[in-house]
Amino acid sequence: MLEEQNQWPRPPYDENDEPHFVFILTPPYTGSTAMASYLATSPNVGMLRKNGEGQALVPGMLRDWNGHKKMDLDSIKAAWLHQYQQINSNRQIEIIVEKSPPNMVRIDSILSIFKNTSCIVSNRDPVAFCSSSYFRHNNNIDALSVIQRQTIVSTIALRWVQRSSLLMNLVDSCGYPRISYEKFCEEPNQLKHAVEKSSGKTILPNSNTYLKIKDYQPSLIINRNEDQISRLSEFELEAIINALEPHQDVTNFFGYSPKDWQ
């Protein structure tokens, strides 16, 4: 019973005090932390946690990509609204941005427990995604053989395809608006307008603020794709493109093409 309570906490909360939740549905390593941090510079926008991922407040849902797992929805509602009410002491926050990546496999269930919600789908160039994930999770790359490195990056590329296919289906079935990491970096106001249109609320984020993202030094909003892709060797890049090529229906849907990477 104690373990169950630890996995699915139920802190007290006020049933009548609820924000508008804006869910950014996106794979990991696609710039969603920058997006959420930018939005949270608006006085009436907040995040449940500093990285924008409320999943850590409910250990039972943490990093769970099994869309068929039974979740304690009452626990999620209690934990998230309790946290919102704790951080909203000044009563200014109207919108909570939530961007835990696994939300994409359970979004229907999560939407059912809150009164006011909207979703925005986002993605990032798959090669930049592969590079970011590859170098973050492999500290001994120089000790790996060429075949091993190609296998790893190919697997990561197919993971992008799998999760992007889920997002593509959500856009097709639910009509969720889309943005991309690249468009956000080029013009942050595109994300601002998407949030305002989906939530019906006016927000005032500051696109000239310095954001602290992961282990990067604080910086203005900049597109890091070129830096990420340049880290890949020729044979790693080739393996990624070969893995993506059979899935051009997915890459094309999000506006990406092999010509972008060569």
C-alpha positions as CSV (number, residue, x, y, z in Angstrom):
1,M,0.0,0.0,0.0
2,L,2.9,2.4,0.8
3,E,4.5,1.7,-2.5
4,E,1.3,2.4,-4.3
5,Q,0.9,5.7,-2.5
6,N,4.5,6.6,-3.4
7,Q,3.8,5.7,-7.1
8,W,0.5,7.5,-7.2
9,P,0.4,10.3,-4.6
10,R,-2.8,12.1,-3.8
11,P,-2.0,15.4,-2.1
12,P,-4.9,17.8,-1.2
13,Y,-6.0,20.4,-3.6
14,D,-8.9,22.8,-4.3
15,E,-11.2,21.3,-6.9
16,N,-12.3,24.8,-7.9
17,D,-8.8,26.2,-8.7
18,E,-7.6,25.0,-12.0
19,P,-5.5,26.6,-14.8
20,H,-5.8,26.1,-18.6
21,F,-3.3,23.3,-19.4
22,V,-1.4,23.7,-22.7
23,F,0.2,20.4,-23.7
24,I,3.1,20.6,-26.0
25,L,3.2,17.1,-27.6
26,T,6.7,16.4,-28.9
27,P,9.4,13.8,-28.7
28,P,12.3,14.4,-26.3
29,Y,15.3,16.4,-27.6
30,T,13.2,18.5,-29.9
31,G,13.4,21.9,-28.2
32,S,10.3,21.7,-26.0
33,T,12.2,22.8,-22.9
34,A,13.1,26.1,-24.7
35,M,9.5,26.5,-25.9
36,A,8.1,26.0,-22.4
37,S,10.7,28.2,-20.8
38,Y,10.0,31.0,-23.3
39,L,6.2,30.8,-22.7
40,A,6.8,30.8,-18.9
41,T,8.4,34.3,-19.2
42,S,4.9,35.6,-19.5
43,P,3.5,36.6,-16.1
44,N,0.4,34.5,-16.5
45,V,2.1,31.3,-17.7
46,G,3.8,28.8,-15.4
47,M,5.2,25.2,-15.4
48,L,4.6,22.5,-12.8
49,R,8.4,22.0,-12.7
50,K,11.4,23.9,-13.9
51,N,11.8,21.7,-17.0
52,G,8.1,21.8,-17.8
53,E,7.6,18.1,-17.1
54,G,4.9,17.3,-14.5
55,Q,5.4,13.6,-14.9
56,A,8.1,13.6,-12.2
57,L,5.4,14.6,-9.7
58,V,3.7,11.2,-10.2
59,P,6.4,8.4,-10.2
60,G,3.9,5.9,-11.6
61,M,3.8,7.8,-14.9
62,L,7.5,8.8,-15.0
63,R,9.1,8.0,-18.4
64,D,6.4,5.5,-19.2
65,W,5.9,5.1,-23.0
66,N,3.4,2.2,-22.6
67,G,0.2,3.8,-23.8
68,H,-1.8,0.8,-22.5
69,K,-0.7,0.9,-18.9
70,K,-3.4,1.7,-16.4
71,M,-2.9,5.0,-14.8
72,D,-4.3,6.5,-11.6
73,L,-5.9,9.6,-13.2
74,D,-7.1,10.8,-9.8
75,S,-3.5,10.8,-8.6
76,I,-2.3,12.8,-11.6
77,K,-5.1,15.4,-11.2
78,A,-4.4,15.7,-7.4
79,A,-0.6,16.0,-7.8
80,W,-0.7,18.5,-10.7
81,L,-3.4,20.7,-9.3
82,H,-1.8,20.7,-5.8
83,Q,1.5,21.8,-7.4
84,Y,-0.2,24.4,-9.5
85,Q,-1.9,25.9,-6.4
86,Q,1.4,25.9,-4.5
87,I,3.2,27.9,-7.2
88,N,0.3,30.2,-7.9
89,S,0.4,32.1,-4.6
90,N,0.0,35.4,-6.4
91,R,-3.0,34.2,-8.3
92,Q,-1.5,35.4,-11.6
93,I,-1.0,32.1,-13.4
94,E,-3.7,31.3,-15.9
95,I,-1.9,28.8,-18.1
96,I,0.3,25.8,-17.2
97,V,2.6,24.5,-20.0
98,E,3.1,20.8,-19.7
99,K,5.6,19.0,-22.1
100,S,6.4,15.6,-20.6
101,P,7.2,13.7,-23.9
102,P,5.3,10.5,-23.0
103,N,2.1,12.5,-22.7
104,M,1.6,11.8,-26.4
105,V,0.8,8.1,-25.7
106,R,-1.8,9.0,-23.0
107,I,-3.1,12.4,-24.0
108,D,-6.7,11.4,-24.3
109,S,-6.8,10.1,-20.7
110,I,-5.0,13.2,-19.4
111,L,-7.3,15.6,-21.2
112,S,-10.3,13.8,-19.6
113,I,-9.4,14.9,-16.1
114,F,-9.0,18.6,-16.6
115,K,-11.6,21.2,-17.4
116,N,-9.6,23.5,-19.7
117,T,-7.0,22.1,-22.0
118,S,-5.5,22.5,-25.5
119,C,-2.7,20.7,-27.3
120,I,0.0,21.9,-29.7
121,V,2.1,19.3,-31.7
122,S,5.8,20.1,-32.3
123,N,8.8,18.4,-33.8
124,R,12.4,18.9,-34.8
125,D,14.6,17.9,-37.7
126,P,15.2,14.2,-37.2
127,V,18.9,14.3,-37.8
128,A,19.4,17.0,-35.2
129,F,17.2,15.0,-32.9
130,C,19.4,11.9,-33.5
131,S,22.6,13.7,-32.8
132,S,21.2,15.3,-29.6
133,S,20.0,12.0,-28.2
134,Y,23.1,10.1,-29.4
135,F,25.7,12.3,-27.8
136,R,23.7,12.8,-24.6
137,H,23.3,9.1,-23.9
138,N,26.7,7.7,-25.1
139,N,29.8,8.7,-23.2
140,N,32.1,6.2,-24.8
141,I,31.5,6.8,-28.5
142,D,35.2,6.8,-29.4
143,A,35.4,3.2,-28.0
144,L,32.7,1.9,-30.3
145,S,33.2,0.4,-33.7
146,V,31.7,1.9,-36.8
147,I,29.1,-0.8,-37.0
148,Q,28.1,-0.2,-33.4
149,R,27.8,3.5,-33.9
150,Q,25.7,3.1,-37.1
151,T,23.4,0.7,-35.3
152,I,22.9,3.1,-32.4
153,V,22.1,6.1,-34.6
154,S,19.8,4.0,-36.8
155,T,17.9,2.9,-33.7
156,I,17.5,6.4,-32.6
157,A,16.3,7.5,-36.0
158,L,13.6,4.8,-36.0
159,R,12.6,6.0,-32.5
160,W,12.0,9.4,-34.0
161,V,9.9,7.8,-36.7
162,Q,7.8,5.8,-34.2
163,R,7.0,8.8,-32.0
164,S,6.5,11.2,-34.9
165,S,4.0,8.7,-36.4
166,L,2.0,8.9,-33.2
167,L,2.0,12.7,-33.5
168,M,1.0,12.6,-37.1
169,N,-2.0,10.4,-36.2
170,L,-2.9,12.9,-33.5
171,V,-2.8,15.8,-35.9
172,D,-4.9,13.8,-38.4
173,S,-7.5,12.6,-35.9
174,C,-7.7,15.6,-33.6
175,G,-6.7,18.5,-35.7
176,Y,-4.1,19.8,-33.2
177,P,-2.1,22.8,-34.5
178,R,1.5,22.3,-35.3
179,I,4.7,24.2,-34.9
180,S,8.3,23.1,-35.2
181,Y,11.6,23.8,-33.3
182,E,12.9,25.5,-36.4
183,K,9.9,27.8,-36.8
184,F,10.0,28.6,-33.1
185,C,13.6,29.6,-33.3
186,E,13.0,31.7,-36.4
187,E,10.0,33.5,-35.0
188,P,9.1,32.7,-31.3
189,N,5.8,34.7,-31.7
190,Q,4.5,31.8,-33.9
191,L,4.3,29.7,-30.7
192,K,2.8,32.6,-28.7
193,H,0.0,33.0,-31.3
194,A,-0.6,29.2,-31.3
195,V,-1.0,29.2,-27.5
196,E,-3.2,32.3,-27.6
197,K,-5.5,30.8,-30.3
198,S,-5.7,27.4,-28.6
199,S,-6.3,28.7,-25.0
200,G,-8.2,31.9,-25.7
201,K,-5.9,33.8,-23.4
202,T,-3.5,36.6,-24.1
203,I,0.1,36.0,-23.1
204,L,3.2,38.2,-23.1
205,P,6.4,36.1,-23.3
206,N,9.8,37.8,-23.7
207,S,11.6,36.5,-26.8
208,N,14.7,38.5,-25.8
209,T,15.3,36.8,-22.5
210,Y,18.2,34.4,-21.8
211,L,17.1,30.9,-21.3
212,K,19.0,28.2,-19.4
213,I,18.4,24.9,-21.3
214,K,19.9,21.6,-20.0
215,D,23.7,21.9,-19.8
216,Y,24.0,24.8,-22.3
217,Q,25.0,28.3,-21.0
218,P,22.1,30.7,-20.8
219,S,21.4,32.2,-24.3
220,L,18.8,33.8,-26.5
221,I,16.6,31.6,-28.5
222,I,18.8,30.1,-31.3
223,N,18.5,27.2,-33.6
224,R,21.2,24.6,-32.6
225,N,20.5,22.1,-35.4
226,E,23.6,23.0,-37.4
227,D,25.8,22.5,-34.4
228,Q,24.2,19.2,-33.6
229,I,24.4,17.8,-37.1
230,S,28.0,18.9,-37.5
231,R,28.9,16.6,-34.6
232,L,28.0,13.5,-36.7
233,S,30.6,11.7,-38.8
234,E,29.9,11.0,-42.4
235,F,29.1,7.3,-41.8
236,E,26.8,8.2,-38.8
237,L,24.9,10.7,-41.0
238,E,24.6,8.1,-43.8
239,A,23.2,5.5,-41.4
240,I,20.5,8.0,-40.1
241,I,19.4,9.0,-43.6
242,N,19.2,5.4,-44.7
243,A,17.0,4.6,-41.6
244,L,14.7,7.5,-42.3
245,E,14.4,7.1,-46.1
246,P,11.7,4.4,-46.0
247,H,9.6,6.6,-43.8
248,Q,9.3,9.7,-46.1
249,D,5.6,9.9,-45.4
250,V,6.5,10.8,-41.8
251,T,9.4,13.1,-42.5
252,N,7.5,14.9,-45.3
253,F,4.5,15.4,-43.1
254,F,6.6,17.4,-40.7
255,G,8.5,19.2,-43.5
256,Y,11.8,17.4,-43.4
257,S,13.6,15.9,-46.3
258,P,17.0,14.1,-47.0
259,K,18.1,17.1,-49.0
260,D,18.2,19.1,-45.8
261,W,20.9,16.9,-44.4
262,Q,23.4,16.4,-47.3
